Amino acid sequence: MKYVLIVLGLLLTVASLAGIGLQGERYALDGIEFYQRGDYTDAIHSFKSADKAANGSVPEYFYWLGRLNIAVADTVNARIWLNKYVGSKDSKYSHEVKNYLEIMDRQYLIFEKITMREMPSYLNSRNSDYGAIVSPDKKYMYFTSLRPSRYDKENIYRSEKLNNTWSKPQLVTELSTDKNETIGSITPDGNTAYVFGNYERGKIDGDLYTSTYSGKWDNPKPIQRLNTTQVELQPMCYEDQLLFFVSSRPDGIGGTDIYVSSKLDGEWQEPINLGPMINTVGNEQTPFLDWDGKTLFFASDNHVGFGGYDIFKAVKIGDNWTDWSIPENLGLPINSIKNDRYYYHIKNTNEAIFSTDRQAEGFENLFALNLVYAPREYLIVDKTTGDKKTVFDETDVIAQKKPTKSPIRFTGRITDEDRNPIMADVIFNYDIDENSYRDVTGTDNNGRFDITLPYADKYVVTVNKDGYFISSKEFYPTDDSTTVEINFELQKMVVKKVFVFNNVQYEFDSAVILESSYPVLNDIVLSMINNPEIKIEVSGHTCNIGTAKYNLKLSERRAKSVVEYLLSKDVEPERLTFKGMGLTAPIADNGTPEGRILNRRVEVKVVE
C-alpha cells in the first residue's frame, strides 16, 4: 500500500514540476528520472542542483533530498533536509516527514552500533536471494535463491562456513523442486527443518512442512494441523516449542498475518493470530523471535515506515501472544525506501542477516549486519490515558555485556607486494564469554585502517580482496595491550604466480591430509571462489628421505589429495590440475632438518 502511495505521489510531483515551471525544474525532473532507475546518488546531485537554482525557495526539493538520503542510508543529511522542510511550513508532506524524523530519532534506542555490508558476490546472484538462516552449529547458512538451476525456481541453497567465511552456495536437491520453496528454521538439535513449499502432488497454494536430517534431508512432510486451503509460509520455529508463520487465512486482520502455534505433548496446537498490535490491514511477513524468547522482528508494508516493506521490532509484554509493545521501525541503515525483510540474528553473535531489494536491479540480495543491541526499552500504550509510555526492561538478555578490560585499538596498512596501498575490508573475528563477534572496517585511500574493539583473548584478522590471495593473522593480546599494529602484504593472483604451503600436513607415509591442515586448504578454496576466472596447478614436493621413485609417487598422491579436498568444497574440476615433483625441486638444503621441512611442501601455481 505504501509503495502505491509513493508512486502516486511521484506522478503528482512530476506533473506539478512540469506544469508550474518551478525554478530548477529541469534538474528536478532529471532527479526523478534517476530516482526511478534506482540511481539515488545521481538523483541527490540533481535535486541539489535544483535547490541551488531555486535559491532554496522550493520546499518540495527539501523533501526529496531528505527522502533520497534515506535511500542511501545517510541519516545525518536526511535529517538536515527533512528538518529544513519542516522549517519551510509547507504542509504537503508534513505527516510523512514527521514519521521519518521520529523513526530516525528512535533508531539509536534499538542498536548502539550497527554496520551493514552486502554479502559477497558469489553468495548473491543476479536474481533474488533471501531468507537466510544459520544452522545451530553455525557451520552452514541456508537461504532461498531464484538463480539459474535445474529447476529455475525459488529453491533452497546451502553455504558452508570455512575459516569464518561463507563459501560458494550449493543447491539442496532434497528440498528443491520445480516449484518454489523456502527454509524457515532448523531445530536446536539440527535434525529438523521447517520449510515452505508445494511438495505434495497437486499442491499449488503453499504449505508448511518438516524434513528430518540423517546424512541428508528426507522428503518433507506436511504439518496437517497448521495448513489450510490458504497460503501458509515463512515458518520460524523457536526452540522446537513455538512455530511462527504467515498466512492469508480468512480469520486474519489484513492481507497476510503472523500467527503462532505452541507445541503440547509433541503436537502443534491451534494457531493464534498475534493480534492488532502486530498485524494490520496490510501485510505482515517474515517473523523472527530473537533468542530472548520475547523480542519479535517482522516485516510490514503498513506500519509506519520509509516505503515498501520495512522491518520492525516489538516485545511481548504479557502472558498472551497478543500482548505486544508498539512495533518500532528499525530505521537506517536496515530499512530503506524499498523492500526490507527476513531479519535473522545469529545466536550468540553480534551478526544478523536480512534481505533487501534496494539495489538498482530490483532483486532481493542478502546483507550482513554487525550490531550491538542497545539496552532494551520499548513503547506501550497506557491503558488509562491511551498515551505512549516508555518501558525500560531490566531483564534484557540480548544487549551486549560491557567488557571488564580496556578495549584495544587496531591500526595497520594493507598493501600489495610493491607496497602500493589497497582499499579492502579488514575482518576481525573474536569470542567473548562464549559469544562470537565479527567486526569489519575498511581501509582509506592509503590502505590504512583504524578500529577499536572490546578486549578478547584472541583475534583472527582476515583480508579477502578480489584479485589477491586471502590473508589471515592471529593476535593474542596481553593485559597491557592498548594499541596494536597489524599490516598485510597481499599477493596478487596472476599467471605464473606460485604460492608455497609448508603447513599442509599428512599422516605418516600417507596422502591422507590431517584435519589441522584444513584451514590452509580452506584459504585456497576461498581464494578460488573469490577469483572465479583463475585456474591452478597443485604440485607436491618431498625431501630426500627415501628413493626418488617412491617420493615421486608419494608427492603425486599428496597433490591429488589436495585437489580432491578442493573438489569436495565445490571448486570446479576444470580449474584444477595436479602433479608430483618428488625431490626434484628443493628450495632448501636437504642436509638439515630445517631444510627438509621446507622442502616437504605443496605449491599452488596460477596457470590461467
Steps between C-alpha positions, in 0.01 A plus 500: 500500500779746593675428171183583304465829686865583431454434128189717494689774682782472250260539209346806664849642556592454134173660393545796733860561398413482133189712541596798714852567379681499835855633510740208459226296333736350242737371768211369709353307208844346442508411869165323480619305197811389693275410795283278282813319377620443856799730446458690823843665514450672164146588605642679805740698281216600269271616781787694659544678168125565491508642853796721412327627185191580708707677769352271764147619434330168410407282805425205271871476421578480874259210532654311208853557624395365839337195347793432266746516789283243676540289185880506537479449880649842579327587826684828556414658165150352497429675830650829375276514193187373674539755781548765233167388354335526844638853534347599166147462645392316183231243584491273195732236650487608865348178637742280308802710601393494866494118487843482334656722766341302785638175357851645478473646852426158650726277289789571740294351783489163322866459401798664670714416200422360158689452174363351179669332204374310200592132505774386255403495133525121483229471768265744333395443141352711223158382617336508842676352804323521835391336824838397643524293819799335668518143631526464880866393475566810284669289233243565226285783371181411314307742281264518203615606154347549158841451331514272194487132595358175374158624613521878439272560797542647848704217650697437817880540507764430763837667564767348724705717735873466433748698713226738621388565140194369315596291198336456160134391542371172363145389418340285771353249259299309762293810585481658153244430227359650181275716721603758764646428844645687796659378821386675816692349789683197636444349845776537765614140452549567129280205404175663381446776245178699465438585137240654272411340169262296288652157550176305469366408159246754378587759766506861377413725797814439709515331840725433800713183513769337709801304380727280714876481452692172511794548268267687265158662525208259456176563310314792662181410687206743533405646839135407466384677816616840373441484125178628341369558151666845518872569479717429805863602473817627671510257796723606789539241776628614839667232714272240337215624723355799313430525129442843348374514144317722253158427354228659291226296672159672518499565877791740462511876538656590166658349191754274670522475879749344743383207713660288772436142607626335819606137525328290765583132549681501167204644306452849360197677643243726336691809379442844652492822299752739658230765511452860385814640662708289257265423212338775293265533205814477286750214491728373775771246417832333590467457879814439705486457879838596643683271740363672812164344413301823500642746245330458163638636174272504197437680172194711422381714212244683715665602826664842479812468284712638220333307216425146386563243774694623803627291791354563846562392858244431773532350849260253660375679813239264643410135539315482169637502147276797425672721763766704323679829529446753223696379194799722426670549166867392510594811304815553294703332365289183523185647351482688172243643262470156335424154645694379805413161651627180662692632801693213662731540801762223523488358853776603742660739251490866403403398147167518321387451141213655310377533142432814299424600142637855537754437223430655160438156349198453726578143611531404866855445624647380828663761724707442814465707816745539787312648792487571868152509651425799719365432851143413426228758532170496322174687462164387630154652499396619846167327562373793706595799287552336161836680472831342405721411795865390506591182690858404592560125512725397790495134390657572159721209393576590139687826560878453491669475840749775578863375488700498822836573331604803298431489126777455245567732210612325180678695229682386190552525128406274210736501201599282207849354450617830350380693807209655312199569725192279467146599589343195664285382790684380811300239692548430871359181657524449877317341794392649832315301769401221258359752253653544154556843352584624154593859422598646166684818414625634169829656398538857375667612177840435658407145596480586870241381751422593858246326723449463875353173627410355840768290667513132403753223556552442128424680174506354151555778247423429133528688173330342198531730200403417141811431292715405800561192712312510829715589800434439871691571820438411864565736789508413871501816714662541838345686791696813411405496130332827408605573141603234250633540147424221251615540140416284200692454175261330259621276218337558163355196324660535157611242244824317597470619861597218740368474857698273735338313792731323745221448752292243311554192717425135422481178693840326509599342170153579365302739280228543765486868598489577872200703616737760643585590140140567394517875579795533259308321226187703579697815423572355156130420456392851598759660274374286211139599574591867525692484169278279282696560179830344609626142455771341712748215498569326832844340531628278780863509617704282738838501670774249410411230752413187299555416136428741218238264355321461833499876566367576152200270553439629855514864388254430219254330736530789744440760229199299385360493855519881512306522173243253633451719807446806280250304292314400817451872569347550153795649315434417133711205371593678177687759706730245666799289392769330707839334471765345721852644504657267755839626609589664168436864598640572847484856631733436798793281606390138545802451724328661800173420681385859447569479129316171464194652669500783246534257211199295612241736360204561273516767233210664320578662167260727313501364143215699344 
